[in-house]
């Protein structure tokens, strides 16, 4: 799954012209998988190519796939989710990718059926049985802990294990679904405890993986086998109610602060598509403990990390009314994360916990060391030497934010680039904050 | 769903003789639902009656159900789980219960097909999409926090909201499944961090509810509607690796300490079956804050609690070799819980979090105020004035335990009793501790 092969060849171009544009997220070297619906049809699997979607069911019916690719396409189109394809393992999705690349490359005369993205709505790519959220940026952790854990902003266990908690799968939605500001309990300014609309609503810019083949309960996954269980990646917005979190979070961790909504980008970038953008693991400081043996990457996985530039933007109602573009809040890189996805996955299964196809493992907020790579409002509103948070200016507009306001759009993007390879992108992960529901009578 | 009706009539007896024994868990007044398999057949839904199982599919095929009961039976038998029946709402399961009670009562000549429990294996009653674990015994919380949070053993938020965390659904198993001691990270005696088999493995005696009809994302469930969403109850063993928990648990709560395995009793006692055993809510101390309005039971739900005696027993390899019976560790009552299940469910959905049919909400360890109602080893090994835990004697045997040893069986039972009603039981929730797996090469 780490191998670079003919599908990554930078000279390969597509007969789908929009896929050859230099700024497209979806050149023929990407070929991410998703689930879409168009023209009143059923939700079905497709592959993004430029501004079009390769309809997998129709391509299979037209007899354009053979052998292993046909088996993979059949699994992908068996229902309205990619879980059956994920369960088949990465050799299957690799065969499908290779066949799709051949069908879409310039010079090919067999023309598989395409659907314009403009006519399609995107669905959840998988049924997410479980959603686990990690905390693996040492920069996010240090900034977050500076006020609340001044003696030890980065908890002592952070450098020994990838910290995580189980989050809520039932409220994960694909790009574009509205995000209602949650009601909840929090401590009010006068010290009393109240219940009402969250006042400190925030986003967190994260990367997530989809599990491919799972493991049986009781059977751990050694680190060298971890890549075989990683199907692909998406962007994830871990919407967070900071006031609720502060009040409910001890002693058992975040609960309702995180479960009102989670947004993901709808196209799953396969692990194979990311092969050229593998990167060395985080370079630990000299005084840091080495990972325990079960979390130590073998030499052949030295490039277990990902070099991926990630951005968060805000588009307020004011900006939209003025016809102004979104303002960038954050520009960061996944390489800043202290633990690799393989380490997260192996740690997760180390106690025998069963992972299943379609499970979602998110990295935690991908904050970097610099001010412009702070990847949530909670960090952005807290300058390095400040004693408390304050509203900050959005770009060169005259708007400020401390926390999210109703109507704000938060937009995530990500792009992988490397000399001699065609850059690939993740599409968008977008959500607009909607008002809290009234409490039912 | 709180109504007492003809199915609870104490004079009603069954033509299934074993259901009339005074000590049976499954008299005709109980009629819990489960999923079983016998004689190589497929997994299918049934109703427990004495030492027999009413085969719902066969009864439906024989034409013995009509109207609403037939619709409910059809949902129950549509697949190998009760989720479709749970989704129909409690009026459906009530109709099924009423029809089953009529078919099984003495004097009835229509004889539906039965399968002896001795010939059946029990499966998970539902596909559990999400498993949430609460912390609602103030006694468990106070004992657990005495050493680790001496300034505030009971966290200040405990009396304002039912504390909870998302736990792991993929490793919940029905009664009898082996429980492998997990591997994990923990601090060793010399202060270094190691990885290996958990040394402080524990049980927690809990009660859980299955969600019936769910709620849409973004739509809270007011407290007066909460009972409509509670399908039924089971016993739950929240197996806990205390050494892993102590090391990993800050700042985001328990993760791998709880996800290696969870055991439940396989028969779902319906909310209607428990109607006679409703009880007043926990009597708060004078200084306690009143619940906020959204968590305040309306007057007609004054009996929102459950009066249920719960027990935990241990059967060690030594006891089994000697032919000795299990030793009781705990005898407690669900009434000791500070929050009712309705309050837990309403709080869970208060931020718009979607609950779905088959979701499992567990109460947390059901410890009471007295020494004999301490419902986990962590409490049992810590006398009220001790500075540290020590091994304690198991009944009048010459065996001691501090933590669980390989081969130990932990057995939970529960029974509801009230004058003028026939007592009903929960069956057993049983698990045997198996050795840790070797770490894969």
HADDOCK unambig.tbl for C-alpha pairs under 7 A between the chains (distance, minus, plus):
assign (segid A and resid 129 and name CA) (segid B and resid 129 and name CA) 6.50 0.50 0.50
assign (segid A and resid 157 and name CA) (segid B and resid 247 and name CA) 6.95 0.50 0.50
assign (segid A and resid 157 and name CA) (segid B and resid 248 and name CA) 6.72 0.50 0.50
assign (segid A and resid 163 and name CA) (segid B and resid 248 and name CA) 6.95 0.50 0.50
assign (segid A and resid 164 and name CA) (segid B and resid 252 and name CA) 6.69 0.50 0.50
assign (segid A and resid 164 and name CA) (segid B and resid 255 and name CA) 6.70 0.50 0.50
assign (segid A and resid 165 and name CA) (segid B and resid 252 and name CA) 5.96 0.50 0.50
assign (segid A and resid 165 and name CA) (segid B and resid 253 and name CA) 6.63 0.50 0.50
assign (segid A and resid 165 and name CA) (segid B and resid 255 and name CA) 5.48 0.50 0.50
assign (segid A and resid 166 and name CA) (segid B and resid 166 and name CA) 5.39 0.50 0.50
assign (segid A and resid 166 and name CA) (segid B and resid 167 and name CA) 5.95 0.50 0.50
assign (segid A and resid 166 and name CA) (segid B and resid 168 and name CA) 6.88 0.50 0.50
assign (segid A and resid 166 and name CA) (segid B and resid 255 and name CA) 6.70 0.50 0.50
assign (segid A and resid 167 and name CA) (segid B and resid 166 and name CA) 5.95 0.50 0.50
assign (segid A and resid 168 and name CA) (segid B and resid 166 and name CA) 6.89 0.50 0.50
assign (segid A and resid 170 and name CA) (segid B and resid 354 and name CA) 5.95 0.50 0.50
assign (segid A and resid 171 and name CA) (segid B and resid 217 and name CA) 6.52 0.50 0.50
assign (segid A and resid 171 and name CA) (segid B and resid 353 and name CA) 6.48 0.50 0.50
assign (segid A and resid 171 and name CA) (segid B and resid 354 and name CA) 6.31 0.50 0.50
assign (segid A and resid 180 and name CA) (segid B and resid 218 and name CA) 6.54 0.50 0.50
assign (segid A and resid 182 and name CA) (segid B and resid 351 and name CA) 4.62 0.50 0.50
assign (segid A and resid 182 and name CA) (segid B and resid 352 and name CA) 6.44 0.50 0.50
assign (segid A and resid 183 and name CA) (segid B and resid 350 and name CA) 6.44 0.50 0.50
assign (segid A and resid 183 and name CA) (segid B and resid 351 and name CA) 4.88 0.50 0.50
assign (segid A and resid 184 and name CA) (segid B and resid 350 and name CA) 6.63 0.50 0.50
assign (segid A and resid 184 and name CA) (segid B and resid 351 and name CA) 5.87 0.50 0.50
assign (segid A and resid 217 and name CA) (segid B and resid 171 and name CA) 6.52 0.50 0.50
assign (segid A and resid 218 and name CA) (segid B and resid 180 and name CA) 6.54 0.50 0.50
assign (segid A and resid 222 and name CA) (segid B and resid 440 and name CA) 6.27 0.50 0.50
assign (segid A and resid 247 and name CA) (segid B and resid 157 and name CA) 6.95 0.50 0.50
assign (segid A and resid 248 and name CA) (segid B and resid 157 and name CA) 6.73 0.50 0.50
assign (segid A and resid 248 and name CA) (segid B and resid 163 and name CA) 6.95 0.50 0.50
assign (segid A and resid 251 and name CA) (segid B and resid 253 and name CA) 6.53 0.50 0.50
assign (segid A and resid 252 and name CA) (segid B and resid 164 and name CA) 6.71 0.50 0.50
assign (segid A and resid 252 and name CA) (segid B and resid 165 and name CA) 5.97 0.50 0.50
assign (segid A and resid 252 and name CA) (segid B and resid 252 and name CA) 6.57 0.50 0.50
assign (segid A and resid 252 and name CA) (segid B and resid 253 and name CA) 4.11 0.50 0.50
assign (segid A and resid 252 and name CA) (segid B and resid 254 and name CA) 6.43 0.50 0.50
assign (segid A and resid 253 and name CA) (segid B and resid 165 and name CA) 6.63 0.50 0.50
assign (segid A and resid 253 and name CA) (segid B and resid 251 and name CA) 6.52 0.50 0.50
assign (segid A and resid 253 and name CA) (segid B and resid 252 and name CA) 4.10 0.50 0.50
assign (segid A and resid 253 and name CA) (segid B and resid 253 and name CA) 4.27 0.50 0.50
assign (segid A and resid 254 and name CA) (segid B and resid 252 and name CA) 6.43 0.50 0.50
assign (segid A and resid 255 and name CA) (segid B and resid 164 and name CA) 6.69 0.50 0.50
assign (segid A and resid 255 and name CA) (segid B and resid 165 and name CA) 5.49 0.50 0.50
assign (segid A and resid 255 and name CA) (segid B and resid 166 and name CA) 6.69 0.50 0.50
assign (segid A and resid 256 and name CA) (segid B and resid 351 and name CA) 6.36 0.50 0.50
assign (segid A and resid 259 and name CA) (segid B and resid 353 and name CA) 5.80 0.50 0.50
assign (segid A and resid 260 and name CA) (segid B and resid 351 and name CA) 5.60 0.50 0.50
assign (segid A and resid 260 and name CA) (segid B and resid 352 and name CA) 5.45 0.50 0.50
assign (segid A and resid 260 and name CA) (segid B and resid 353 and name CA) 4.94 0.50 0.50
assign (segid A and resid 350 and name CA) (segid B and resid 183 and name CA) 6.44 0.50 0.50
assign (segid A and resid 350 and name CA) (segid B and resid 184 and name CA) 6.63 0.50 0.50
assign (segid A and resid 351 and name CA) (segid B and resid 182 and name CA) 4.63 0.50 0.50
assign (segid A and resid 351 and name CA) (segid B and resid 183 and name CA) 4.87 0.50 0.50
assign (segid A and resid 351 and name CA) (segid B and resid 184 and name CA) 5.86 0.50 0.50
assign (segid A and resid 351 and name CA) (segid B and resid 256 and name CA) 6.36 0.50 0.50
assign (segid A and resid 351 and name CA) (segid B and resid 260 and name CA) 5.60 0.50 0.50
assign (segid A and resid 352 and name CA) (segid B and resid 182 and name CA) 6.44 0.50 0.50
assign (segid A and resid 352 and name CA) (segid B and resid 260 and name CA) 5.45 0.50 0.50
assign (segid A and resid 353 and name CA) (segid B and resid 171 and name CA) 6.47 0.50 0.50
assign (segid A and resid 353 and name CA) (segid B and resid 259 and name CA) 5.80 0.50 0.50
assign (segid A and resid 353 and name CA) (segid B and resid 260 and name CA) 4.95 0.50 0.50
assign (segid A and resid 354 and name CA) (segid B and resid 170 and name CA) 5.93 0.50 0.50
assign (segid A and resid 354 and name CA) (segid B and resid 171 and name CA) 6.32 0.50 0.50
assign (segid A and resid 440 and name CA) (segid B and resid 222 and name CA) 6.29 0.50 0.50
